[in-house]
Amino acid sequence: MSVQLLRPGLKFEIFPRPPRPTTGLTRTASSYQFGDALEVRPVSNEPYIICADMSVQSLFVPDKAIGWELIDENDRWYFRVTQHGFQPEEVFVRVIGYIDTPPEGRGYIGSIFQYSSADAMIFDFEDDGEPEVTSRALECPGAPRKGPNPFFHM
């Protein structure tokens, strides 16, 4: 039985692996209203804390906009940019310790990965302070189909 390390109050440092070299176009993170101030990759050797709402906060700069989440899965650590379409990247984590009263947290910036399967993915989005849930399934219900397009003939 493994111990649940990822919980509110966890103080840690991350040592991300260097970004993989890419060829061609790559996805870039949206900066929302934060511009260049949004941190979308953990900074090596910077101490962070998991807040009561499970968001990440910098210990040195608590007001810093953090646009990534920490994931502990199958005894491995990952971070993921909290935006749709970004995959978790494996990282090395050094646990510094725990505090009994973690900060409340400011919530997530972007989307939080919750569930994944071959058929669907569910993400939480926060847009203008209002939480929303969206999913991608094999078929979108959408509006009912209309009659044939009179301008298209086969």
C-alpha positions as CSV (number, residue, x, y, z in Angstrom):
1,M,0.0,0.0,0.0
2,S,1.5,3.3,-1.0
3,V,1.3,6.5,1.0
4,Q,-0.7,9.4,-0.5
5,L,1.9,12.1,-0.8
6,L,-0.1,14.5,-2.9
7,R,-2.4,16.3,-0.4
8,P,-3.0,19.8,0.9
9,G,0.0,21.1,2.8
10,L,2.6,19.3,0.7
11,K,5.7,21.4,0.3
12,F,7.9,20.3,-2.6
13,E,10.4,21.2,-5.3
14,I,10.2,20.0,-8.9
15,F,13.0,19.1,-11.2
16,P,11.4,19.1,-14.7
17,R,13.1,17.1,-17.4
18,P,14.3,19.4,-20.2
19,P,11.6,20.0,-22.9
20,R,11.9,17.4,-25.7
21,P,13.2,18.8,-29.0
22,T,10.4,19.1,-31.5
23,T,10.1,19.3,-35.2
24,G,7.2,21.2,-36.8
25,L,4.4,23.0,-35.0
26,T,3.8,22.5,-31.3
27,R,0.9,23.5,-29.0
28,T,1.5,26.7,-27.0
29,A,-0.3,27.6,-23.8
30,S,-2.8,30.4,-23.7
31,S,-1.7,33.2,-21.3
32,Y,-5.3,34.4,-20.5
33,Q,-5.1,37.8,-18.9
34,F,-1.8,37.0,-17.2
35,G,0.5,37.5,-20.3
36,D,4.1,36.4,-19.7
37,A,3.5,36.2,-15.9
38,L,1.6,32.9,-16.3
39,E,3.9,30.0,-15.2
40,V,3.1,27.1,-17.4
41,R,6.2,25.0,-16.5
42,P,7.5,24.4,-12.9
43,V,10.7,26.3,-12.1
44,S,13.5,24.0,-11.0
45,N,14.5,24.3,-7.3
46,E,11.6,26.7,-6.5
47,P,9.6,25.5,-3.5
48,Y,5.8,25.1,-4.0
49,I,2.9,24.1,-1.8
50,I,-0.4,22.3,-2.5
51,C,-3.2,24.5,-1.3
52,A,-6.4,23.4,0.4
53,D,-8.2,23.5,-3.0
54,M,-5.4,21.3,-4.4
55,S,-4.0,24.1,-6.6
56,V,-0.3,24.8,-6.6
57,Q,1.2,28.0,-5.1
58,S,4.7,29.3,-5.0
59,L,6.1,29.6,-1.5
60,F,8.3,32.6,-2.4
61,V,5.7,34.5,-4.5
62,P,2.2,33.4,-3.4
63,D,0.5,35.7,-5.9
64,K,2.3,34.2,-8.9
65,A,-0.1,32.9,-11.5
66,I,0.5,29.1,-11.8
67,G,-1.0,27.5,-14.9
68,W,0.0,23.9,-14.2
69,E,-1.0,21.1,-11.8
70,L,0.9,18.3,-10.1
71,I,-0.2,14.7,-10.6
72,D,0.9,11.7,-8.5
73,E,0.0,8.5,-10.4
74,N,1.3,5.0,-10.0
75,D,4.3,6.1,-7.8
76,R,5.4,8.6,-10.5
77,W,5.1,12.4,-10.6
78,Y,3.8,14.5,-13.5
79,F,2.9,18.1,-14.2
80,R,0.4,19.2,-16.8
81,V,-0.4,22.6,-18.2
82,T,-4.0,23.2,-17.0
83,Q,-5.3,23.7,-20.5
84,H,-7.2,21.4,-22.8
85,G,-5.0,19.2,-25.0
86,F,-1.8,19.3,-22.9
87,Q,-0.5,15.9,-21.8
88,P,1.2,15.2,-18.4
89,E,5.0,15.3,-18.4
90,E,7.0,13.2,-16.0
91,V,9.1,15.2,-13.4
92,F,11.2,14.5,-10.4
93,V,9.7,15.8,-7.1
94,R,11.6,16.3,-3.8
95,V,9.2,16.4,-0.9
96,I,10.3,19.2,1.6
97,G,7.6,18.4,4.1
98,Y,4.0,19.3,5.1
99,I,2.3,22.1,6.9
100,D,-0.8,21.6,9.0
101,T,-2.7,24.7,7.7
102,P,-2.1,25.1,3.9
103,P,-3.2,28.3,2.2
104,E,-6.7,28.2,0.9
105,G,-5.6,28.6,-2.7
106,R,-6.8,30.8,-5.6
107,G,-8.2,28.0,-7.7
108,Y,-6.9,26.7,-11.0
109,I,-6.1,28.7,-14.1
110,G,-7.4,26.7,-17.0
111,S,-8.8,23.2,-17.0
112,I,-8.2,20.4,-14.5
113,F,-7.8,16.9,-15.8
114,Q,-10.3,14.6,-14.0
115,Y,-11.1,11.5,-16.0
116,S,-9.9,9.9,-19.1
117,S,-11.0,6.8,-21.1
118,A,-10.9,5.7,-24.7
119,D,-14.4,7.1,-25.2
120,A,-14.5,10.5,-23.4
121,M,-12.5,13.0,-21.4
122,I,-14.0,15.4,-18.8
123,F,-12.4,18.7,-17.9
124,D,-13.4,21.4,-15.5
125,F,-13.1,24.9,-16.9
126,E,-13.3,28.2,-15.0
127,D,-14.3,31.1,-17.1
128,D,-14.9,34.4,-15.5
129,G,-15.2,32.7,-12.1
130,E,-18.0,30.4,-13.1
131,P,-17.2,26.7,-13.1
132,E,-18.3,24.7,-16.1
133,V,-17.9,21.1,-17.1
134,T,-17.5,19.9,-20.7
135,S,-16.8,16.6,-22.2
136,R,-15.7,15.1,-25.5
137,A,-17.5,12.0,-26.5
138,L,-17.5,9.9,-29.6
139,E,-20.7,11.6,-30.8
140,C,-21.8,15.1,-30.0
141,P,-25.6,15.4,-29.5
142,G,-25.7,18.9,-31.0
143,A,-28.9,20.3,-32.6
144,P,-31.3,17.9,-34.3
145,R,-30.5,17.2,-38.0
146,K,-32.4,19.3,-40.5
147,G,-33.6,18.2,-43.9
148,P,-31.3,17.9,-46.9
149,N,-29.3,20.9,-48.0
150,P,-31.0,22.2,-51.1
151,F,-27.7,23.7,-52.4
152,F,-25.9,20.4,-52.3
153,H,-26.7,17.7,-54.8
154,M,-24.9,14.4,-55.3
